[in-house]
Amino acid sequence: MDTDTEVTVVGAGPTGLVAAAELARRGRRVRVLDGAPGAFPGPRGNGIQPRTLEVLDPLGVTDRLVALGTFGLSFRQYATDGAVRERDRHPGLDPTPDKPFARPMIIPQWRTTQVLRERLADFGAAVEQNARVVAVEQDRNGTTAVLADRRRVRSRYLVGADGGSSAVRRALGVGFLGETRDEVRMLLAEVELDGLDRDHWHQFDLVGAHGAGFLSLCPMPASPTWALGLRSPDPGWEADDATLHAVVDGIRPRVRLRRIGWSSTWRLNVRMADRFRVGRAFLAGDAAHVHSPAGGQGLNTGIQDAVNLGWKLAAVLDGAEEALLDTYEAERKPVAAEVLGLSSELSRYVLETGATGYADRPAALARQGLQFDISYRADPGEPGLRPGDRAPDAPLGDTTLFLLRRRADWTVLAFDGTAEPVVGAQVLDADALDADGCLRRAYEPLPGERVLIRPDGHLGWRGTGAMPAIGARSALGLPRMPADRQG
């Protein structure tokens, strides 16, 4: 039995890889087990939201992902009467000083996984393939993952990031509440084709005997492939290559499929685990919540689960109070429920209004999907930037706050005219750095105030009094706001 692992991560999708990398980069001993023979090859999860790019930045992968993705594709929609219209997917959304990423980025999931695997290797860790977990055992001192080949992997904690059919979730006896609608389905595939430009996301309206459907063809950046999505207008259709060729051959302008690679039938499945933690085991990503693909929320919510859990596990392994781990479910479960509601609302909109797919999402719902408003605050009705909210970026001379945050897990913005050291954090003299006032406009500090930014890019505390201990010295999830910042 392996006893040299501090955290076992089950599953090597984006959620599992981020959780493992967050631990490994902090020097924790992590082991990643994946039941598949290799990395997932398909095109699902092809959108990364702006907030996800922000929370990944300290991990050191955002620049690489941006270089391999694209923000600029507009929709070109082909109606059944021959009309063609173009539209910006997110009109009016451009980068600002506090939001360097303003739009979702398109990048194939296999590419995101590749970048994360490479980063994990930089920290001296790797994925063990063909390592299928079939059972999980726990005692007061740790967990044991039992593999199909009878190996047993012992560790202090375990993270189940093994997808919607999670073996870890089943082994823990956690309920997975929600619904599956077999009649709502799409064919998803990775293809190569001729006949379309790669400067647009093309969508063809389809009309059949029983209603409307659509064919979506999105070019994947830095790749010859396209992500295909087919929602048939007719019941009883077969999700196979023959159907796909028949549909594509019938559209105009003429498009020719050269190759059909990975393909799968997606069915509407919206569910959430009733617990995200059982003892020393945790659920994250699709193992904890599965979404409609509408709005591109699933992969992003899973990655943000992993970032939230990763720094907390590392802190507890460094000596922080065990109670810090309770804040993972307390913070992430309400977020998952809200995102499930958003993706379900987008799906209902398409189904009930006859909208022909991605291009017709209501602007308000599309903007909500950018995930900038995700917060762990305890006082949702209070105005201003509060503990739990996203920490905005700001230009600081020839650098930015986000770039400076790469240097340390915890950052203190000192608006009190001093830069007195804080154990476990970098302290930035906000007044000296903020030459153009962007930082003050973003954070609106009181005179003499200090602002503490957590490792996951959310505010942990702000005030003029004594700052709570951080890092390994305290279970700092969301302390109550000091009196001078209430009301």
Buried (B, 14 or more C-beta within 10 A) or exposed (E): EEEEBBBBBBBBBBBBBBBBBBBBBBEBBBBBBBBBEEBBEBBBBBBBBBBBBBBBBBBBBBEBBBEBBBBEBBBBBBEEEEEEEEEEBBEEBEEEBBBBBBBBBBBBBBBBBBBBBEBBEEBEBBBBBEBBBBBBBBEEEBBBBBBEEEBEBBBBBBBBBBBBEBBBBBBBEBEBEBEEEEEBBBBBBBBBBEBBEBEBBBBBBBBEEEBBBBBBBBBBBEBEBBBBBBBBBEEEBEBEBEBBEEBBEEBEEEBEBEEBBBBEBBEBBBBBBEBBBBBBBBBBBBBBBBBBBBBBBBBBBBBBBBBBBBBBBBBBBBEBBEEBBBBBBBBBBEBBEBBBEBBBBBBEBBBEEEBBBBBBBEEEBBBBBBBBEBBBBBBEEEEEBBBBBBBBBBBBEEEBBBBBBEEBBBBBBBBBEEBEEBEBBBBBBBBEBBEEEBBBEBBEBEEBBBBBBBBBBBBBBBBBEEBBBBBBBBBBBBBEBBEEBEE
